[in-house]
Amino acid sequence: MKRSKTVEESVQAMKLTTEEKKVHARLIQECRERERKLAQCQQESEEGIQVLLAHLNHLANAIEIIDQHLQEANDHLAEVILRHMPDSRIPHA
């Protein structure tokens, strides 16, 4: 994505006179504040995404462990069922 100009870069590119800078000083200052707030929000968003990714990785690992335990339990249950099933009910190939 193309980088946007900063407020300072934009002000310099406009080549405002000292008088014009005085007239627009409040607006320029508001833009600088918004630029700082935007940068802070972007940083906080990035940190939030990193925390979310860490939690998702932890969740994925927990799901894999649960899946392994369920497979083991399913195998054990099948074994128990076969042991207690009467011979007449056991399928033979």
Biopython code that builds the backbone (N, CA, C, O; Angstrom):
import numpy as np
from Bio.PDB.StructureBuilder import StructureBuilder

atoms = [
    (1, "MET", "N", (0.834, -1.169, 0.000)),
    (1, "MET", "CA", (0.000, 0.000, 0.000)),
    (1, "MET", "C", (0.886, 1.242, 0.000)),
    (1, "MET", "O", (1.907, 1.291, 0.685)),
    (2, "LYS", "N", (0.485, 2.227, -0.767)),
    (2, "LYS", "CA", (1.263, 3.454, -0.879)),
    (2, "LYS", "C", (1.192, 4.240, 0.430)),
    (2, "LYS", "O", (0.120, 4.414, 1.010)),
    (3, "ARG", "N", (2.348, 4.708, 0.881)),
    (3, "ARG", "CA", (2.413, 5.478, 2.122)),
    (3, "ARG", "C", (1.831, 6.865, 1.889)),
    (3, "ARG", "O", (2.132, 7.518, 0.890)),
    (4, "SER", "N", (1.000, 7.304, 2.816)),
    (4, "SER", "CA", (0.432, 8.655, 2.733)),
    (4, "SER", "C", (1.447, 9.667, 3.227)),
    (4, "SER", "O", (2.337, 9.350, 4.016)),
    (5, "LYS", "N", (1.294, 10.883, 2.749)),
    (5, "LYS", "CA", (2.163, 11.953, 3.235)),
    (5, "LYS", "C", (1.780, 12.286, 4.669)),
    (5, "LYS", "O", (0.615, 12.212, 5.059)),
    (6, "THR", "N", (2.785, 12.653, 5.434)),
    (6, "THR", "CA", (2.518, 13.135, 6.787)),
    (6, "THR", "C", (2.020, 14.565, 6.709)),
    (6, "THR", "O", (2.097, 15.204, 5.660)),
    (7, "VAL", "N", (1.515, 15.057, 7.818)),
    (7, "VAL", "CA", (1.064, 16.448, 7.870)),
    (7, "VAL", "C", (2.224, 17.368, 7.550)),
    (7, "VAL", "O", (2.072, 18.323, 6.787)),
    (8, "GLU", "N", (3.382, 17.087, 8.128)),
    (8, "GLU", "CA", (4.556, 17.936, 7.883)),
    (8, "GLU", "C", (4.928, 17.942, 6.406)),
    (8, "GLU", "O", (5.229, 18.992, 5.838)),
    (9, "GLU", "N", (4.907, 16.763, 5.787)),
    (9, "GLU", "CA", (5.246, 16.678, 4.364)),
    (9, "GLU", "C", (4.241, 17.458, 3.518)),
    (9, "GLU", "O", (4.608, 18.128, 2.552)),
    (10, "SER", "N", (2.977, 17.360, 3.898)),
    (10, "SER", "CA", (1.936, 18.080, 3.161)),
    (10, "SER", "C", (2.088, 19.587, 3.310)),
    (10, "SER", "O", (1.966, 20.326, 2.333)),
    (11, "VAL", "N", (2.354, 20.041, 4.525)),
    (11, "VAL", "CA", (2.530, 21.481, 4.773)),
    (11, "VAL", "C", (3.733, 21.995, 3.987)),
    (11, "VAL", "O", (3.672, 23.062, 3.377)),
    (12, "GLN", "N", (4.814, 21.241, 4.005)),
    (12, "GLN", "CA", (6.008, 21.654, 3.257)),
    (12, "GLN", "C", (5.745, 21.673, 1.756)),
    (12, "GLN", "O", (6.221, 22.562, 1.050)),
    (13, "ALA", "N", (4.990, 20.697, 1.269)),
    (13, "ALA", "CA", (4.706, 20.623, -0.165)),
    (13, "ALA", "C", (3.836, 21.795, -0.624)),
    (13, "ALA", "O", (3.916, 22.221, -1.776)),
    (14, "MET", "N", (3.004, 22.314, 0.287)),
    (14, "MET", "CA", (2.138, 23.448, -0.070)),
    (14, "MET", "C", (2.907, 24.766, -0.119)),
    (14, "MET", "O", (2.428, 25.756, -0.672)),
    (15, "LYS", "N", (4.087, 24.766, 0.459)),
    (15, "LYS", "CA", (4.938, 25.959, 0.467)),
    (15, "LYS", "C", (4.175, 27.203, 0.952)),
    (15, "LYS", "O", (4.138, 28.247, 0.302)),
    (16, "LEU", "N", (3.573, 27.023, 2.130)),
    (16, "LEU", "CA", (2.803, 28.127, 2.716)),
    (16, "LEU", "C", (3.729, 29.241, 3.184)),
    (16, "LEU", "O", (4.844, 28.996, 3.645)),
    (17, "THR", "N", (3.249, 30.452, 3.056)),
    (17, "THR", "CA", (4.000, 31.591, 3.588)),
    (17, "THR", "C", (3.844, 31.598, 5.101)),
    (17, "THR", "O", (2.997, 30.892, 5.646)),
    (18, "THR", "N", (4.645, 32.380, 5.763)),
    (18, "THR", "CA", (4.556, 32.500, 7.223)),
    (18, "THR", "C", (3.169, 32.979, 7.616)),
    (18, "THR", "O", (2.602, 32.500, 8.598)),
    (19, "GLU", "N", (2.625, 33.907, 6.869)),
    (19, "GLU", "CA", (1.291, 34.440, 7.154)),
    (19, "GLU", "C", (0.227, 33.339, 6.998)),
    (19, "GLU", "O", (-0.665, 33.211, 7.836)),
    (20, "GLU", "N", (0.329, 32.560, 5.935)),
    (20, "GLU", "CA", (-0.632, 31.465, 5.710)),
    (20, "GLU", "C", (-0.522, 30.415, 6.815)),
    (20, "GLU", "O", (-1.531, 29.872, 7.264)),
    (21, "LYS", "N", (0.702, 30.135, 7.247)),
    (21, "LYS", "CA", (0.895, 29.181, 8.343)),
    (21, "LYS", "C", (0.228, 29.679, 9.615)),
    (21, "LYS", "O", (-0.352, 28.890, 10.361)),
    (22, "LYS", "N", (0.304, 31.003, 9.875)),
    (22, "LYS", "CA", (-0.340, 31.580, 11.061)),
    (22, "LYS", "C", (-1.857, 31.464, 10.953)),
    (22, "LYS", "O", (-2.533, 31.136, 11.928)),
    (23, "VAL", "N", (-2.384, 31.734, 9.771)),
    (23, "VAL", "CA", (-3.837, 31.677, 9.560)),
    (23, "VAL", "C", (-4.353, 30.243, 9.763)),
    (23, "VAL", "O", (-5.426, 30.032, 10.327)),
    (24, "HIS", "N", (-3.585, 29.288, 9.302)),
    (24, "HIS", "CA", (-4.022, 27.884, 9.352)),
    (24, "HIS", "C", (-3.372, 27.096, 10.498)),
    (24, "HIS", "O", (-3.427, 25.867, 10.511)),
    (25, "ALA", "N", (-2.774, 27.779, 11.431)),
    (25, "ALA", "CA", (-2.031, 27.112, 12.516)),
    (25, "ALA", "C", (-2.904, 26.142, 13.303)),
    (25, "ALA", "O", (-2.482, 25.024, 13.600)),
    (26, "ARG", "N", (-4.124, 26.569, 13.641)),
    (26, "ARG", "CA", (-5.005, 25.687, 14.423)),
    (26, "ARG", "C", (-5.359, 24.428, 13.637)),
    (26, "ARG", "O", (-5.341, 23.324, 14.181)),
    (27, "LEU", "N", (-5.676, 24.596, 12.369)),
    (27, "LEU", "CA", (-6.010, 23.449, 11.527)),
    (27, "LEU", "C", (-4.809, 22.514, 11.385)),
    (27, "LEU", "O", (-4.954, 21.294, 11.469)),
    (28, "ILE", "N", (-3.637, 23.082, 11.171)),
    (28, "ILE", "CA", (-2.419, 22.266, 11.057)),
    (28, "ILE", "C", (-2.168, 21.509, 12.355)),
    (28, "ILE", "O", (-1.797, 20.336, 12.323)),
    (29, "GLN", "N", (-2.363, 22.156, 13.485)),
    (29, "GLN", "CA", (-2.158, 21.509, 14.783)),
    (29, "GLN", "C", (-3.163, 20.372, 14.988)),
    (29, "GLN", "O", (-2.800, 19.304, 15.482)),
    (30, "GLU", "N", (-4.426, 20.600, 14.610)),
    (30, "GLU", "CA", (-5.447, 19.541, 14.715)),
    (30, "GLU", "C", (-5.056, 18.334, 13.858)),
    (30, "GLU", "O", (-5.221, 17.186, 14.269)),
    (31, "CYS", "N", (-4.542, 18.613, 12.677)),
    (31, "CYS", "CA", (-4.117, 17.526, 11.788)),
    (31, "CYS", "C", (-2.950, 16.745, 12.392)),
    (31, "CYS", "O", (-2.900, 15.520, 12.283)),
    (32, "ARG", "N", (-2.026, 17.442, 13.020)),
    (32, "ARG", "CA", (-0.899, 16.771, 13.675)),
    (32, "ARG", "C", (-1.391, 15.882, 14.815)),
    (32, "ARG", "O", (-0.905, 14.765, 14.992)),
    (33, "GLU", "N", (-2.360, 16.386, 15.589)),
    (33, "GLU", "CA", (-2.923, 15.597, 16.693)),
    (33, "GLU", "C", (-3.614, 14.340, 16.160)),
    (33, "GLU", "O", (-3.446, 13.247, 16.701)),
    (34, "ARG", "N", (-4.383, 14.514, 15.104)),
    (34, "ARG", "CA", (-5.087, 13.362, 14.518)),
    (34, "ARG", "C", (-4.097, 12.347, 13.955)),
    (34, "ARG", "O", (-4.309, 11.137, 14.038)),
    (35, "GLU", "N", (-3.032, 12.853, 13.392)),
    (35, "GLU", "CA", (-1.988, 11.967, 12.869)),
    (35, "GLU", "C", (-1.366, 11.148, 14.001)),
    (35, "GLU", "O", (-1.125, 9.951, 13.845)),
    (36, "ARG", "N", (-1.108, 11.798, 15.142)),
    (36, "ARG", "CA", (-0.553, 11.079, 16.306)),
    (36, "ARG", "C", (-1.543, 10.044, 16.831)),
    (36, "ARG", "O", (-1.165, 8.917, 17.153)),
    (37, "LYS", "N", (-2.829, 10.442, 16.914)),
    (37, "LYS", "CA", (-3.858, 9.512, 17.393)),
    (37, "LYS", "C", (-3.991, 8.319, 16.450)),
    (37, "LYS", "O", (-4.147, 7.181, 16.894)),
    (38, "LEU", "N", (-3.929, 8.585, 15.160)),
    (38, "LEU", "CA", (-4.017, 7.509, 14.171)),
    (38, "LEU", "C", (-2.850, 6.531, 14.325)),
    (38, "LEU", "O", (-3.037, 5.315, 14.285)),
    (39, "ALA", "N", (-1.659, 7.072, 14.499)),
    (39, "ALA", "CA", (-0.475, 6.217, 14.684)),
    (39, "ALA", "C", (-0.621, 5.374, 15.943)),
    (39, "ALA", "O", (-0.262, 4.197, 15.953)),
    (40, "GLN", "N", (-1.149, 5.977, 17.001)),
    (40, "GLN", "CA", (-1.355, 5.247, 18.254)),
    (40, "GLN", "C", (-2.391, 4.138, 18.058)),
    (40, "GLN", "O", (-2.200, 3.017, 18.530)),
    (41, "CYS", "N", (-3.476, 4.447, 17.368)),
    (41, "CYS", "CA", (-4.510, 3.433, 17.098)),
    (41, "CYS", "C", (-3.960, 2.293, 16.252)),
    (41, "CYS", "O", (-4.275, 1.126, 16.486)),
    (42, "GLN", "N", (-3.136, 2.638, 15.266)),
    (42, "GLN", "CA", (-2.531, 1.601, 14.432)),
    (42, "GLN", "C", (-1.626, 0.692, 15.258)),
    (42, "GLN", "O", (-1.626, -0.525, 15.071)),
    (43, "GLN", "N", (-0.861, 1.279, 16.167)),
    (43, "GLN", "CA", (0.028, 0.502, 17.036)),
    (43, "GLN", "C", (-0.787, -0.410, 17.956)),
    (43, "GLN", "O", (-0.469, -1.588, 18.117)),
    (44, "GLU", "N", (-1.837, 0.148, 18.555)),
    (44, "GLU", "CA", (-2.682, -0.650, 19.452)),
    (44, "GLU", "C", (-3.376, -1.778, 18.693)),
    (44, "GLU", "O", (-3.520, -2.886, 19.210)),
    (45, "SER", "N", (-3.804, -1.491, 17.466)),
    (45, "SER", "CA", (-4.440, -2.529, 16.645)),
    (45, "SER", "C", (-3.460, -3.657, 16.341)),
    (45, "SER", "O", (-3.806, -4.834, 16.431)),
    (46, "GLU", "N", (-2.238, -3.286, 15.981)),
    (46, "GLU", "CA", (-1.215, -4.293, 15.683)),
    (46, "GLU", "C", (-0.922, -5.153, 16.913)),
    (46, "GLU", "O", (-0.790, -6.373, 16.811)),
    (47, "GLU", "N", (-0.823, -4.512, 18.062)),
    (47, "GLU", "CA", (-0.586, -5.263, 19.305)),
    (47, "GLU", "C", (-1.762, -6.184, 19.599)),
    (47, "GLU", "O", (-1.569, -7.324, 20.022)),
    (48, "GLY", "N", (-2.977, -5.696, 19.378)),
    (48, "GLY", "CA", (-4.166, -6.515, 19.590)),
    (48, "GLY", "C", (-4.200, -7.717, 18.671)),
    (48, "GLY", "O", (-4.582, -8.813, 19.082)),
    (49, "ILE", "N", (-3.803, -7.513, 17.436)),
    (49, "ILE", "CA", (-3.759, -8.618, 16.470)),
    (49, "ILE", "C", (-2.737, -9.661, 16.913)),
    (49, "ILE", "O", (-2.992, -10.862, 16.815)),
    (50, "GLN", "N", (-1.585, -9.208, 17.398)),
    (50, "GLN", "CA", (-0.559, -10.150, 17.863)),
    (50, "GLN", "C", (-1.055, -10.966, 19.051)),
    (50, "GLN", "O", (-0.809, -12.170, 19.125)),
    (51, "VAL", "N", (-1.752, -10.315, 19.979)),
    (51, "VAL", "CA", (-2.313, -11.024, 21.140)),
    (51, "VAL", "C", (-3.363, -12.028, 20.666)),
    (51, "VAL", "O", (-3.399, -13.164, 21.137)),
    (52, "LEU", "N", (-4.211, -11.606, 19.737)),
    (52, "LEU", "CA", (-5.243, -12.493, 19.200)),
    (52, "LEU", "C", (-4.622, -13.710, 18.518)),
    (52, "LEU", "O", (-5.087, -14.834, 18.706)),
    (53, "LEU", "N", (-3.575, -13.487, 17.727)),
    (53, "LEU", "CA", (-2.899, -14.610, 17.070)),
    (53, "LEU", "C", (-2.306, -15.584, 18.082)),
    (53, "LEU", "O", (-2.363, -16.798, 17.888)),
    (54, "ALA", "N", (-1.742, -15.053, 19.153)),
    (54, "ALA", "CA", (-1.182, -15.924, 20.191)),
    (54, "ALA", "C", (-2.295, -16.766, 20.824)),
    (54, "ALA", "O", (-2.114, -17.960, 21.064)),
    (55, "HIS", "N", (-3.440, -16.144, 21.091)),
    (55, "HIS", "CA", (-4.565, -16.884, 21.679)),
    (55, "HIS", "C", (-5.106, -17.930, 20.703)),
    (55, "HIS", "O", (-5.457, -19.040, 21.104)),
    (56, "LEU", "N", (-5.169, -17.569, 19.430)),
    (56, "LEU", "CA", (-5.649, -18.527, 18.430)),
    (56, "LEU", "C", (-4.703, -19.719, 18.294)),
    (56, "LEU", "O", (-5.152, -20.854, 18.135)),
    (57, "ASN", "N", (-3.406, -19.467, 18.355)),
    (57, "ASN", "CA", (-2.438, -20.569, 18.301)),
    (57, "ASN", "C", (-2.587, -21.477, 19.514)),
    (57, "ASN", "O", (-2.526, -22.701, 19.401)),
    (58, "HIS", "N", (-2.785, -20.861, 20.674)),
    (58, "HIS", "CA", (-2.985, -21.645, 21.899)),
    (58, "HIS", "C", (-4.265, -22.487, 21.773)),
    (58, "HIS", "O", (-4.278, -23.661, 22.144)),
    (59, "LEU", "N", (-5.322, -21.888, 21.256)),
    (59, "LEU", "CA", (-6.580, -22.595, 21.064)),
    (59, "LEU", "C", (-6.419, -23.747, 20.079)),
    (59, "LEU", "O", (-6.943, -24.839, 20.303)),
    (60, "ALA", "N", (-5.698, -23.506, 18.998)),
    (60, "ALA", "CA", (-5.476, -24.565, 18.008)),
    (60, "ALA", "C", (-4.713, -25.732, 18.629)),
    (60, "ALA", "O", (-5.024, -26.891, 18.355)),
    (61, "ASN", "N", (-3.724, -25.435, 19.458)),
    (61, "ASN", "CA", (-2.973, -26.497, 20.142)),
    (61, "ASN", "C", (-3.876, -27.278, 21.083)),
    (61, "ASN", "O", (-3.798, -28.505, 21.149)),
    (62, "ALA", "N", (-4.730, -26.572, 21.809)),
    (62, "ALA", "CA", (-5.656, -27.244, 22.732)),
    (62, "ALA", "C", (-6.617, -28.136, 21.955)),
    (62, "ALA", "O", (-6.922, -29.243, 22.397)),
    (63, "ILE", "N", (-7.096, -27.674, 20.812)),
    (63, "ILE", "CA", (-8.003, -28.484, 19.993)),
    (63, "ILE", "C", (-7.303, -29.746, 19.492)),
    (63, "ILE", "O", (-7.907, -30.819, 19.462)),
    (64, "GLU", "N", (-6.047, -29.626, 19.101)),
    (64, "GLU", "CA", (-5.293, -30.807, 18.657)),
    (64, "GLU", "C", (-5.146, -31.822, 19.787)),
    (64, "GLU", "O", (-5.290, -33.024, 19.566)),
    (65, "ILE", "N", (-4.863, -31.346, 20.987)),
    (65, "ILE", "CA", (-4.728, -32.248, 22.147)),
    (65, "ILE", "C", (-6.062, -32.932, 22.440)),
    (65, "ILE", "O", (-6.102, -34.138, 22.684)),
    (66, "ILE", "N", (-7.146, -32.169, 22.417)),
    (66, "ILE", "CA", (-8.478, -32.745, 22.652)),
    (66, "ILE", "C", (-8.793, -33.787, 21.593)),
    (66, "ILE", "O", (-9.333, -34.848, 21.906)),
    (67, "ASP", "N", (-8.460, -33.493, 20.343)),
    (67, "ASP", "CA", (-8.711, -34.442, 19.260)),
    (67, "ASP", "C", (-7.943, -35.739, 19.491)),
    (67, "ASP", "O", (-8.486, -36.826, 19.295)),
    (68, "GLN", "N", (-6.680, -35.630, 19.906)),
    (68, "GLN", "CA", (-5.892, -36.835, 20.193)),
    (68, "GLN", "C", (-6.526, -37.653, 21.306)),
    (68, "GLN", "O", (-6.623, -38.876, 21.206)),
    (69, "HIS", "N", (-6.960, -36.977, 22.369)),
    (69, "HIS", "CA", (-7.579, -37.692, 23.496)),
    (69, "HIS", "C", (-8.899, -38.334, 23.079)),
    (69, "HIS", "O", (-9.208, -39.443, 23.515)),
    (70, "LEU", "N", (-9.677, -37.657, 22.245)),
    (70, "LEU", "CA", (-10.934, -38.236, 21.768)),
    (70, "LEU", "C", (-10.683, -39.457, 20.904)),
    (70, "LEU", "O", (-11.416, -40.441, 20.993)),
    (71, "GLN", "N", (-9.650, -39.404, 20.064)),
    (71, "GLN", "CA", (-9.323, -40.573, 19.243)),
    (71, "GLN", "C", (-8.913, -41.750, 20.118)),
    (71, "GLN", "O", (-9.325, -42.883, 19.872)),
    (72, "GLU", "N", (-8.096, -41.481, 21.148)),
    (72, "GLU", "CA", (-7.675, -42.533, 22.070)),
    (72, "GLU", "C", (-8.878, -43.105, 22.818)),
    (72, "GLU", "O", (-8.992, -44.320, 22.976)),
    (73, "ALA", "N", (-9.763, -42.243, 23.274)),
    (73, "ALA", "CA", (-10.960, -42.699, 23.993)),
    (73, "ALA", "C", (-11.857, -43.516, 23.073)),
    (73, "ALA", "O", (-12.424, -44.524, 23.494)),
    (74, "ASN", "N", (-11.988, -43.092, 21.828)),
    (74, "ASN", "CA", (-12.802, -43.813, 20.864)),
    (74, "ASN", "C", (-12.218, -45.198, 20.592)),
    (74, "ASN", "O", (-12.948, -46.186, 20.522)),
    (75, "ASP", "N", (-10.911, -45.257, 20.442)),
    (75, "ASP", "CA", (-10.246, -46.553, 20.229)),
    (75, "ASP", "C", (-10.446, -47.459, 21.437)),
    (75, "ASP", "O", (-10.732, -48.648, 21.288)),
    (76, "HIS", "N", (-10.296, -46.901, 22.623)),
    (76, "HIS", "CA", (-10.473, -47.691, 23.854)),
    (76, "HIS", "C", (-11.912, -48.185, 23.968)),
    (76, "HIS", "O", (-12.149, -49.336, 24.336)),
    (77, "LEU", "N", (-12.863, -47.323, 23.655)),
    (77, "LEU", "CA", (-14.270, -47.703, 23.721)),
    (77, "LEU", "C", (-14.576, -48.826, 22.744)),
    (77, "LEU", "O", (-15.299, -49.760, 23.090)),
    (78, "ALA", "N", (-14.039, -48.753, 21.528)),
    (78, "ALA", "CA", (-14.254, -49.809, 20.541)),
    (78, "ALA", "C", (-13.687, -51.129, 21.043)),
    (78, "ALA", "O", (-14.280, -52.188, 20.836)),
    (79, "GLU", "N", (-12.539, -51.060, 21.701)),
    (79, "GLU", "CA", (-11.915, -52.261, 22.263)),
    (79, "GLU", "C", (-12.789, -52.864, 23.362)),
    (79, "GLU", "O", (-12.984, -54.079, 23.408)),
    (80, "VAL", "N", (-13.310, -52.019, 24.239)),
    (80, "VAL", "CA", (-14.179, -52.484, 25.332)),
    (80, "VAL", "C", (-15.451, -53.100, 24.769)),
    (80, "VAL", "O", (-15.898, -54.144, 25.244)),
    (81, "ILE", "N", (-16.029, -52.472, 23.775)),
    (81, "ILE", "CA", (-17.257, -53.004, 23.165)),
    (81, "ILE", "C", (-16.997, -54.372, 22.561)),
    (81, "ILE", "O", (-17.799, -55.290, 22.733)),
    (82, "LEU", "N", (-15.878, -54.516, 21.852)),
    (82, "LEU", "CA", (-15.562, -55.818, 21.246)),
    (82, "LEU", "C", (-15.321, -56.897, 22.294)),
    (82, "LEU", "O", (-15.706, -58.049, 22.095)),
    (83, "ARG", "N", (-14.682, -56.535, 23.415)),
    (83, "ARG", "CA", (-14.417, -57.522, 24.479)),
    (83, "ARG", "C", (-15.705, -58.031, 25.114)),
    (83, "ARG", "O", (-15.809, -59.201, 25.481)),
    (84, "HIS", "N", (-16.685, -57.139, 25.238)),
    (84, "HIS", "CA", (-17.915, -57.509, 25.945)),
    (84, "HIS", "C", (-19.037, -57.944, 25.008)),
    (84, "HIS", "O", (-20.131, -58.277, 25.464)),
    (85, "MET", "N", (-18.779, -57.945, 23.726)),
    (85, "MET", "CA", (-19.791, -58.354, 22.761)),
    (85, "MET", "C", (-19.796, -59.883, 22.680)),
    (85, "MET", "O", (-18.740, -60.511, 22.617)),
    (86, "PRO", "N", (-20.974, -60.462, 22.683)),
    (86, "PRO", "CA", (-21.032, -61.922, 22.542)),
    (86, "PRO", "C", (-20.428, -62.348, 21.197)),
    (86, "PRO", "O", (-20.522, -61.631, 20.201)),
    (87, "ASP", "N", (-19.813, -63.520, 21.199)),
    (87, "ASP", "CA", (-19.168, -64.018, 19.976)),
    (87, "ASP", "C", (-20.129, -64.070, 18.796)),
    (87, "ASP", "O", (-19.729, -63.867, 17.650)),
    (88, "SER", "N", (-21.385, -64.339, 19.079)),
    (88, "SER", "CA", (-22.352, -64.446, 18.000)),
    (88, "SER", "C", (-22.605, -63.104, 17.316)),
    (88, "SER", "O", (-23.074, -63.079, 16.179)),
    (89, "ARG", "N", (-22.307, -62.003, 17.977)),
    (89, "ARG", "CA", (-22.542, -60.665, 17.427)),
    (89, "ARG", "C", (-21.299, -60.069, 16.765)),
    (89, "ARG", "O", (-21.384, -59.027, 16.115)),
    (90, "ILE", "N", (-20.138, -60.726, 16.928)),
    (90, "ILE", "CA", (-18.908, -60.204, 16.357)),
    (90, "ILE", "C", (-18.881, -60.519, 14.864)),
    (90, "ILE", "O", (-18.991, -61.682, 14.475)),
    (91, "PRO", "N", (-18.738, -59.499, 14.028)),
    (91, "PRO", "CA", (-18.675, -59.763, 12.586)),
    (91, "PRO", "C", (-17.369, -60.479, 12.220)),
    (91, "PRO", "O", (-16.298, -60.157, 12.734)),
    (92, "HIS", "N", (-17.490, -61.439, 11.336)),
    (92, "HIS", "CA", (-16.303, -62.177, 10.881)),
    (92, "HIS", "C", (-16.138, -61.963, 9.389)),
    (92, "HIS", "O", (-17.115, -61.929, 8.641)),
    (93, "ALA", "N", (-14.909, -61.820, 8.970)),
    (93, "ALA", "CA", (-14.641, -61.592, 7.554)),
    (93, "ALA", "C", (-14.559, -62.871, 6.799)),
    (93, "ALA", "O", (-14.338, -62.860, 5.588)),
]
sb = StructureBuilder()
sb.init_structure("model")
sb.init_model(0)
sb.init_chain("A")
sb.init_seg("    ")
for serial, (resi, resn, name, xyz) in enumerate(atoms, 1):
    if name == "N":
        sb.init_residue(resn, " ", resi, " ")
    sb.init_atom(name, np.array(xyz, "f"), 0.0, 1.0, " ", f" {name:<3s}", serial, name[0])
structure = sb.get_structure()
